Amino acid sequence: MLEGPASTIVGTVGASGIPHASRAWGTWVLLHGTRLRFLLPASDARACADIAETGRVAFTATIVDTLRSVQVKGVDARVEGPATAEDRVLHEGYAAGFFRAVHDTDGSDVAALRNMIPAALVAVECEVAAVFDQTPGPTAGASLT
């Protein structure tokens, strides 16, 4: 689910305690589920600064048509640097699948949606500390760890 064409939002918080949200543009589960790698807009200086200050992220993935959702609490997060060529290939597959899912759900024009893609991306990696069900309903918030 995390590596598929889900809507992915990353929450960060800096030392000031003020929260910030950004969209991720591709996610990869590493080391048998103990780490995540995801792409953020390089232009999101706030998210990058928050990660550098606290090393904490809250990563939420939601399947577009069913709203099935999970949230990963990440620690030891760090910006690894610009997206690699391999990251960009995986990102293109993610974006194509995500935009297709949005189009299939609400009819949005895929060409218009592609205008959302940031010009440059950075890779972030974090250690998975906890996983929660965030699907709307009676089990929302339940631990999946």
PyRosetta script that sets phi, psi and omega in degrees:
from pyrosetta import init, pose_from_sequence

init()
pose = pose_from_sequence("MLEGPASTIVGTVGASGIPHASRAWGTWVLLHGTRLRFLLPASDARACADIAETGRVAFTATIVDTLRSVQVKGVDARVEGPATAEDRVLHEGYAAGFFRAVHDTDGSDVAALRNMIPAALVAVECEVAAVFDQTPGPTAGASLT")
pose.set_psi(1, -41.6)
pose.set_omega(1, -177.6)
pose.set_phi(2, -67.7)
pose.set_psi(2, -30.7)
pose.set_omega(2, -177.9)
pose.set_phi(3, -90.0)
pose.set_psi(3, -5.9)
pose.set_omega(3, -177.6)
pose.set_phi(4, -86.5)
pose.set_psi(4, -170.2)
pose.set_omega(4, -175.4)
pose.set_phi(5, -83.2)
pose.set_psi(5, 50.2)
pose.set_omega(5, 179.1)
pose.set_phi(6, -83.4)
pose.set_psi(6, 159.6)
pose.set_omega(6, 169.0)
pose.set_phi(7, -75.8)
pose.set_psi(7, 124.5)
pose.set_omega(7, -173.7)
pose.set_phi(8, -123.1)
pose.set_psi(8, 122.4)
pose.set_omega(8, -179.9)
pose.set_phi(9, -119.0)
pose.set_psi(9, 136.9)
pose.set_omega(9, 179.0)
pose.set_phi(10, -116.3)
pose.set_psi(10, 122.9)
pose.set_omega(10, 174.9)
pose.set_phi(11, -99.5)
pose.set_psi(11, 136.6)
pose.set_omega(11, 176.1)
pose.set_phi(12, -129.7)
pose.set_psi(12, 165.8)
pose.set_omega(12, 175.0)
pose.set_phi(13, -147.8)
pose.set_psi(13, 135.7)
pose.set_omega(13, 178.5)
pose.set_phi(14, -91.3)
pose.set_psi(14, -176.2)
pose.set_omega(14, 179.9)
pose.set_phi(15, -61.2)
pose.set_psi(15, -24.6)
pose.set_omega(15, 179.8)
pose.set_phi(16, -73.0)
pose.set_psi(16, -16.6)
pose.set_omega(16, -178.8)
pose.set_phi(17, 87.9)
pose.set_psi(17, 2.1)
pose.set_omega(17, -179.5)
pose.set_phi(18, -84.3)
pose.set_psi(18, 123.5)
pose.set_omega(18, -178.1)
pose.set_phi(19, -76.9)
pose.set_psi(19, 158.2)
pose.set_omega(19, 179.4)
pose.set_phi(20, -146.5)
pose.set_psi(20, 145.7)
pose.set_omega(20, 177.6)
pose.set_phi(21, -124.8)
pose.set_psi(21, 146.0)
pose.set_omega(21, 179.3)
pose.set_phi(22, -143.8)
pose.set_psi(22, 161.9)
pose.set_omega(22, 176.7)
pose.set_phi(23, -96.5)
pose.set_psi(23, 135.6)
pose.set_omega(23, 173.2)
pose.set_phi(24, -90.0)
pose.set_psi(24, 151.8)
pose.set_omega(24, -174.4)
pose.set_phi(25, -123.0)
pose.set_psi(25, 38.0)
pose.set_omega(25, 178.6)
pose.set_phi(26, 138.4)
pose.set_psi(26, 140.3)
pose.set_omega(26, -175.4)
pose.set_phi(27, -140.2)
pose.set_psi(27, 142.2)
pose.set_omega(27, 177.8)
pose.set_phi(28, -134.3)
pose.set_psi(28, 131.7)
pose.set_omega(28, 177.5)
pose.set_phi(29, -87.2)
pose.set_psi(29, 129.1)
pose.set_omega(29, -176.0)
pose.set_phi(30, -118.9)
pose.set_psi(30, 159.5)
pose.set_omega(30, 172.4)
pose.set_phi(31, 48.2)
pose.set_psi(31, 53.9)
pose.set_omega(31, 176.5)
pose.set_phi(32, 57.5)
pose.set_psi(32, 36.0)
pose.set_omega(32, 175.8)
pose.set_phi(33, 88.0)
pose.set_psi(33, 6.5)
pose.set_omega(33, -179.2)
pose.set_phi(34, -90.0)
pose.set_psi(34, -14.3)
pose.set_omega(34, 178.8)
pose.set_phi(35, -138.3)
pose.set_psi(35, 153.8)
pose.set_omega(35, 173.3)
pose.set_phi(36, -121.1)
pose.set_psi(36, 147.5)
pose.set_omega(36, 169.2)
pose.set_phi(37, -124.6)
pose.set_psi(37, 129.9)
pose.set_omega(37, 179.0)
pose.set_phi(38, -143.5)
pose.set_psi(38, 162.3)
pose.set_omega(38, -176.6)
pose.set_phi(39, -109.5)
pose.set_psi(39, 133.3)
pose.set_omega(39, 176.2)
pose.set_phi(40, -119.2)
pose.set_psi(40, 157.3)
pose.set_omega(40, 174.2)
pose.set_phi(41, -60.5)
pose.set_psi(41, 130.0)
pose.set_omega(41, 177.9)
pose.set_phi(42, -61.9)
pose.set_psi(42, -26.2)
pose.set_omega(42, -178.7)
pose.set_phi(43, -76.4)
pose.set_psi(43, -8.1)
pose.set_omega(43, -179.1)
pose.set_phi(44, -85.2)
pose.set_psi(44, 75.8)
pose.set_omega(44, -178.1)
pose.set_phi(45, -60.9)
pose.set_psi(45, -33.9)
pose.set_omega(45, -179.6)
pose.set_phi(46, -63.1)
pose.set_psi(46, -48.9)
pose.set_omega(46, 179.3)
pose.set_phi(47, -60.7)
pose.set_psi(47, -43.6)
pose.set_omega(47, -179.7)
pose.set_phi(48, -63.3)
pose.set_psi(48, -41.3)
pose.set_omega(48, 178.7)
pose.set_phi(49, -67.0)
pose.set_psi(49, -42.2)
pose.set_omega(49, 178.1)
pose.set_phi(50, -59.2)
pose.set_psi(50, -44.8)
pose.set_omega(50, -179.9)
pose.set_phi(51, -62.2)
pose.set_psi(51, -42.6)
pose.set_omega(51, 178.9)
pose.set_phi(52, -63.4)
pose.set_psi(52, -36.3)
pose.set_omega(52, -177.6)
pose.set_phi(53, -75.1)
pose.set_psi(53, -43.4)
pose.set_omega(53, -171.3)
pose.set_phi(54, -115.5)
pose.set_psi(54, -23.4)
pose.set_omega(54, -177.7)
pose.set_phi(55, 68.8)
pose.set_psi(55, 18.4)
pose.set_omega(55, -177.5)
pose.set_phi(56, -117.8)
pose.set_psi(56, 141.7)
pose.set_omega(56, 174.7)
pose.set_phi(57, -142.0)
pose.set_psi(57, 154.7)
pose.set_omega(57, 168.8)
pose.set_phi(58, -121.6)
pose.set_psi(58, 115.2)
pose.set_omega(58, -173.7)
pose.set_phi(59, -109.5)
pose.set_psi(59, 119.7)
pose.set_omega(59, -179.2)
pose.set_phi(60, -118.0)
pose.set_psi(60, 129.7)
pose.set_omega(60, 177.8)
pose.set_phi(61, -118.9)
pose.set_psi(61, 131.3)
pose.set_omega(61, -178.6)
pose.set_phi(62, -129.7)
pose.set_psi(62, 127.0)
pose.set_omega(62, 174.9)
pose.set_phi(63, -70.5)
pose.set_psi(63, 127.2)
pose.set_omega(63, -170.6)
pose.set_phi(64, -59.1)
pose.set_psi(64, -47.2)
pose.set_omega(64, -172.2)
pose.set_phi(65, -85.1)
pose.set_psi(65, -21.7)
pose.set_omega(65, -177.5)
pose.set_phi(66, -110.2)
pose.set_psi(66, -15.4)
pose.set_omega(66, -174.8)
pose.set_phi(67, 65.8)
pose.set_psi(67, 12.0)
pose.set_omega(67, 172.4)
pose.set_phi(68, -59.4)
pose.set_psi(68, 128.7)
pose.set_omega(68, -172.2)
pose.set_phi(69, -137.9)
pose.set_psi(69, 146.4)
pose.set_omega(69, 170.8)
pose.set_phi(70, -132.4)
pose.set_psi(70, 152.5)
pose.set_omega(70, 174.9)
pose.set_phi(71, -125.2)
pose.set_psi(71, 134.1)
pose.set_omega(71, 176.9)
pose.set_phi(72, -110.5)
pose.set_psi(72, 126.8)
pose.set_omega(72, 171.6)
pose.set_phi(73, -91.4)
pose.set_psi(73, 122.5)
pose.set_omega(73, -178.0)
pose.set_phi(74, -113.3)
pose.set_psi(74, 142.3)
pose.set_omega(74, 175.9)
pose.set_phi(75, -126.7)
pose.set_psi(75, 169.6)
pose.set_omega(75, -178.9)
pose.set_phi(76, 55.2)
pose.set_psi(76, 35.3)
pose.set_omega(76, 179.8)
pose.set_phi(77, -77.1)
pose.set_psi(77, 144.9)
pose.set_omega(77, 176.1)
pose.set_phi(78, -154.3)
pose.set_psi(78, 145.3)
pose.set_omega(78, 175.0)
pose.set_phi(79, -77.1)
pose.set_psi(79, 120.2)
pose.set_omega(79, -176.6)
pose.set_phi(80, -83.4)
pose.set_psi(80, -20.4)
pose.set_omega(80, -178.3)
pose.set_phi(81, 129.6)
pose.set_psi(81, -171.6)
pose.set_omega(81, -179.3)
pose.set_phi(82, -58.9)
pose.set_psi(82, 150.8)
pose.set_omega(82, 176.5)
pose.set_phi(83, -58.8)
pose.set_psi(83, 138.2)
pose.set_omega(83, 178.2)
pose.set_phi(84, -80.7)
pose.set_psi(84, 171.8)
pose.set_omega(84, 175.9)
pose.set_phi(85, -60.0)
pose.set_psi(85, -40.0)
pose.set_omega(85, 178.0)
pose.set_phi(86, -64.5)
pose.set_psi(86, -42.4)
pose.set_omega(86, 176.1)
pose.set_phi(87, -57.5)
pose.set_psi(87, -43.2)
pose.set_omega(87, -177.1)
pose.set_phi(88, -64.3)
pose.set_psi(88, -39.3)
pose.set_omega(88, 177.8)
pose.set_phi(89, -63.5)
pose.set_psi(89, -46.9)
pose.set_omega(89, 179.4)
pose.set_phi(90, -65.2)
pose.set_psi(90, -37.7)
pose.set_omega(90, 177.1)
pose.set_phi(91, -59.4)
pose.set_psi(91, -44.0)
pose.set_omega(91, -179.3)
pose.set_phi(92, -60.2)
pose.set_psi(92, -41.1)
pose.set_omega(92, 177.1)
pose.set_phi(93, -64.8)
pose.set_psi(93, -41.4)
pose.set_omega(93, 177.8)
pose.set_phi(94, -61.6)
pose.set_psi(94, -50.8)
pose.set_omega(94, -176.5)
pose.set_phi(95, -60.9)
pose.set_psi(95, -42.9)
pose.set_omega(95, 179.9)
pose.set_phi(96, -61.4)
pose.set_psi(96, -44.4)
pose.set_omega(96, -179.9)
pose.set_phi(97, -68.0)
pose.set_psi(97, -41.9)
pose.set_omega(97, 179.8)
pose.set_phi(98, -63.9)
pose.set_psi(98, -48.1)
pose.set_omega(98, -179.0)
pose.set_phi(99, -65.3)
pose.set_psi(99, -35.8)
pose.set_omega(99, 175.7)
pose.set_phi(100, -63.1)
pose.set_psi(100, -41.7)
pose.set_omega(100, 179.0)
pose.set_phi(101, -64.4)
pose.set_psi(101, -40.7)
pose.set_omega(101, 178.4)
pose.set_phi(102, -65.5)
pose.set_psi(102, -45.4)
pose.set_omega(102, 178.5)
pose.set_phi(103, -59.1)
pose.set_psi(103, -46.3)
pose.set_omega(103, -178.3)
pose.set_phi(104, -64.4)
pose.set_psi(104, -29.2)
pose.set_omega(104, -178.1)
pose.set_phi(105, -83.2)
pose.set_psi(105, -45.0)
pose.set_omega(105, -174.5)
pose.set_phi(106, -127.7)
pose.set_psi(106, 3.6)
pose.set_omega(106, 175.4)
pose.set_phi(107, 81.4)
pose.set_psi(107, 7.4)
pose.set_omega(107, 179.4)
pose.set_phi(108, -57.6)
pose.set_psi(108, 145.0)
pose.set_omega(108, 178.9)
pose.set_phi(109, -71.8)
pose.set_psi(109, 120.8)
pose.set_omega(109, -176.6)
pose.set_phi(110, -61.5)
pose.set_psi(110, -39.9)
pose.set_omega(110, 179.6)
pose.set_phi(111, -61.4)
pose.set_psi(111, -40.1)
pose.set_omega(111, 177.8)
pose.set_phi(112, -68.0)
pose.set_psi(112, -39.3)
pose.set_omega(112, 179.2)
pose.set_phi(113, -62.6)
pose.set_psi(113, -35.8)
pose.set_omega(113, -179.5)
pose.set_phi(114, -60.6)
pose.set_psi(114, -21.1)
pose.set_omega(114, 177.0)
pose.set_phi(115, -65.2)
pose.set_psi(115, -15.5)
pose.set_omega(115, 178.7)
pose.set_phi(116, -75.3)
pose.set_psi(116, -19.8)
pose.set_omega(116, -174.1)
pose.set_phi(117, -65.3)
pose.set_psi(117, 127.0)
pose.set_omega(117, 179.3)
pose.set_phi(118, -65.8)
pose.set_psi(118, 152.0)
pose.set_omega(118, 179.5)
pose.set_phi(119, -66.0)
pose.set_psi(119, -34.3)
pose.set_omega(119, -178.9)
pose.set_phi(120, -138.6)
pose.set_psi(120, 147.5)
pose.set_omega(120, -178.2)
pose.set_phi(121, -126.5)
pose.set_psi(121, 150.8)
pose.set_omega(121, 172.2)
pose.set_phi(122, -118.8)
pose.set_psi(122, 150.1)
pose.set_omega(122, 178.4)
pose.set_phi(123, -95.7)
pose.set_psi(123, 136.4)
pose.set_omega(123, 177.0)
pose.set_phi(124, -122.9)
pose.set_psi(124, 138.9)
pose.set_omega(124, 172.8)
pose.set_phi(125, -124.0)
pose.set_psi(125, 146.5)
pose.set_omega(125, 177.6)
pose.set_phi(126, -146.8)
pose.set_psi(126, 159.2)
pose.set_omega(126, 173.4)
pose.set_phi(127, -87.1)
pose.set_psi(127, 136.2)
pose.set_omega(127, 178.1)
pose.set_phi(128, -78.3)
pose.set_psi(128, 118.9)
pose.set_omega(128, 178.7)
pose.set_phi(129, -98.2)
pose.set_psi(129, -33.7)
pose.set_omega(129, -178.8)
pose.set_phi(130, -162.2)
pose.set_psi(130, 155.1)
pose.set_omega(130, 178.6)
pose.set_phi(131, -133.3)
pose.set_psi(131, 136.5)
pose.set_omega(131, -176.5)
pose.set_phi(132, -130.9)
pose.set_psi(132, 146.2)
pose.set_omega(132, 170.6)
pose.set_phi(133, -75.0)
pose.set_psi(133, 124.3)
pose.set_omega(133, 177.8)
pose.set_phi(134, -118.8)
pose.set_psi(134, 13.5)
pose.set_omega(134, 177.5)
pose.set_phi(135, -63.8)
pose.set_psi(135, 131.2)
pose.set_omega(135, 177.8)
pose.set_phi(136, -54.5)
pose.set_psi(136, 134.0)
pose.set_omega(136, 179.1)
pose.set_phi(137, 136.5)
pose.set_psi(137, -169.4)
pose.set_omega(137, -171.9)
pose.set_phi(138, -67.0)
pose.set_psi(138, -20.0)
pose.set_omega(138, -179.5)
pose.set_phi(139, -97.8)
pose.set_psi(139, 2.1)
pose.set_omega(139, -179.6)
pose.set_phi(140, -56.7)
pose.set_psi(140, 131.0)
pose.set_omega(140, 179.7)
pose.set_phi(141, 93.7)
pose.set_psi(141, -8.4)
pose.set_omega(141, -179.4)
pose.set_phi(142, -70.5)
pose.set_psi(142, 140.4)
pose.set_omega(142, 178.8)
pose.set_phi(143, -69.6)
pose.set_psi(143, 137.2)
pose.set_omega(143, 173.3)
pose.set_phi(144, -111.9)
pose.set_psi(144, 3.5)
pose.set_omega(144, -176.9)
pose.set_phi(145, -70.5)
pose.dump_pdb("model.pdb")
